[in-house]
Structure formats: structure tokens, C-alpha cells
Amino acid sequence: MNEPSVAQVAQAIDHTLLKPEATHADVEALVAEAVELGTYSVCVSPSMLPVAVPAGSDLKVAVVCGFPSGKHTSAVKAAEAAESVALGADEIDMVIDVGAAKEGRFDAIEADIAAVRAAAPAPTVLKVIIESAALTDDEIVGACRAAAAAGADFVKTSTGFHPSGGAAEAAVRLMAETVPDLQVKASGGVRTLEQARTMMAAGATRLGVSGSRALLSSADQPASGSGY
């Protein structure tokens, strides 16, 4: 299979800004850069909504939910997702309770995701962040199966904020193999074109990237920024 072109990689990117100190001016700049680079979406915090997208642009708006710890109650996550959709979000990236995965409580994870799915029904896209670097392979499989059972559209590797790390090729491949009917988003530490292509070859159809310009401009030079 031919490796994706730079433009194809760009179209897989959620151009991301989730720093706590981000301002509305920063988000405006993010949107302008996303349109220029041809990314699929921008991904921002809920307090940044609504986000103005230029007329005629296909750019989507993704918003995080229960971020970054996932330790919010399901009711809070559901309310946050519903409000984000009401304010114009096209996609919701929610964080599971990682501790529940460590405990093997996958029924609780499924119920948590289902609550957000009910609050943000299709056509809103629901991505489920499992924090794969903090999980064993068995825990990754259990979390992915819970996401599929709850009606999610994507499973996603990482918040980019967890000390255990971000996306890994092996985790992306395992996620894609476990839930072939769902899509996979790789995020956290994807900084170069080579890394992006590796994640896509492993099964990722979407990439969370904060340093998109640097990633797309060179196969050798790492992107600046948080490394989300």
C-alpha cells in the first residue's frame, strides 16, 4: 500500500489546542492555520466554544469531554457533551475513567460512554480516549470493546497529558484489530510525518496533533508545542 501523501496526512489531523492558558485569539489563529494546512478539524476545550469556522470551509470542530483525567461522573460528562454539541461541536473526544479499566470494570466504562453517546447522538462523532499507555494489552482490549458496545465511533489512544505517554504503534494496531468496525485516533507524541505515517499504517484514521505545521513541513524535524 502506498504511504499517504502530505495532503492525505493533513486531512487525517485534528489540529489541536488544549493548553489551559489558550485564549480565544489563539483559537482563531488555530482555525486559520487549520484551513491553510488542510486539516480535518480543530480540537479545543469546551470553554472555547462557539468556534467560528470560515464560510465555505469543511473544517470540523472537535471538543474534549471529561478532560484530561476522565474522573468526572457520567452525568457531568453527558452534560458537558450536550452543551458542546449545542454550541456547535461536530465531534466529542471523551476520556474514560482509566482507573475503572485498571480494575477491570468494563461494564462501568460502557455505561459511562453510553451516557455521553445518549447526550451527543449521531451525527455527532464520538471518540473515546482510553489512555492506552497506562493500560495493559488486556485492558486496552476491554476498553475498546466497551466503546464499541456503547456505540462510539472511534477509540483514541491518549489525552497527551498523561505521564505514561502517548500513542504507540503497537497500541494503535491492537485497537484497530480489536474493534475493526470503529476508527482509531492516535494522539500524544505524534510530531513528525514519519510518525504520522507509521500510525496510519498501524490502523489510525485520525491523528491528534498540536504541531501540525512542523509535522507536515518535514519528515525529519519534530513539531514544537505540547506534543499532544
JOQUI-V709093 format. One record per helix or strand. SS is the DSSP state (H for helix, E for strand). FROM is the first residue (numbers start at 1). TO is the last residue. If there is no record, write none. Layout:
ss=SS from=FROM to=TO
ss=SS from=FROM to=TO
//
This chain:
ss=H from=6 to=10
ss=E from=13 to=16
ss=H from=24 to=37
ss=E from=41 to=44
ss=H from=46 to=48
ss=E from=60 to=65
ss=H from=74 to=86
ss=E from=91 to=95
ss=H from=98 to=102
ss=H from=106 to=119
ss=E from=125 to=129
ss=H from=132 to=134
ss=H from=137 to=149
ss=E from=154 to=156
ss=H from=169 to=178
ss=E from=183 to=187
ss=H from=193 to=202
ss=E from=206 to=209
ss=H from=212 to=217
//
